[in-house]
């Protein structure tokens, strides 16, 4: 049977892993923050703000989901994609760096990649320090774009679109839309 987006979403939201209740908790906290921002600041009550907040949350959920296949100590998938970067990087120096520094020290860099992706996801889902989260996402996106630029079966524009969205979020931090950034900014 072919997978479809609704079945994939349902499977993701109900899988029997410790990450599922954590994700549901993040959803709950994001909703509580959004309600708080909505109540305390009338400028948060517009379709534009709702749209930005929704897109911000979806981008954060994407980073969260993509971090799940990198949970320590299993880095087989991460190792595979890093090997693809070694073989197909647009800039040979990047491929050499990944091959000579990162891969031999995957026990150090694997948890770091996981932690950064979790931080980006949580930052964007909650709208907390969203400019910093987006900047980290932009840097990770650039790494993917350059590292997998000529990898077979990969479309470089996929990663460039990720970079562009994250760049927009750096320019205009989305946490100011029904996020913790909006609540904290109001207090300051």
C-alpha positions, 0 to 999 in steps of 0.5 A: 500500500502506498503511504499517504500524508494523513496515515503518516501523520497519524502514525507519527502522532501515535507511535509507541516511543518516548518521543511521542508524549514529548511531542504532544507536550510540545504541542500543548505548550505551544498552544498555551503560549499562543493563547497567552500571546493572543490574550495579552496582545491584540496585535497578535489577533490576525490571519497573518499572525496565525499563518506565520505561527502555523508555518513556524510550528510546522517547520519546527515539527519537521526539524523535530521529526528529522531529529528522531532518526538521529537519537543517540547512540544509533547513528547509522542513518546519519553516518550514511548521509555524511558519507554521501556528503564526502562523496558528493559535496559541492565544495571538496573542502567540506567533503574532506572535513566531513570525511577526516574530522566528523565521521571518525569522531561520530561519537562526538558529532552525532549527539551534537547534530541531534541536539542542534536539530532538537533545539531548532525544532523546539525553538520553532515549535514554541517560538522561543529564541526563534531567530537563533533557532532559524539561524541554526536551521539556516546553517544546517540547511546550507550544510545539507545543500552544499554537502548533498548538492550532487548526490544521486536522487537528491534535488538541490533545490529541496535544501535551498528552499529549506535555507530560504525559509530559515532565512526568512525566519532569521530576517523576521523572527516567527516567534513574534507570532503567537510564540514565546518571543511575543510573550517575552517581548511584551513583558520587556 
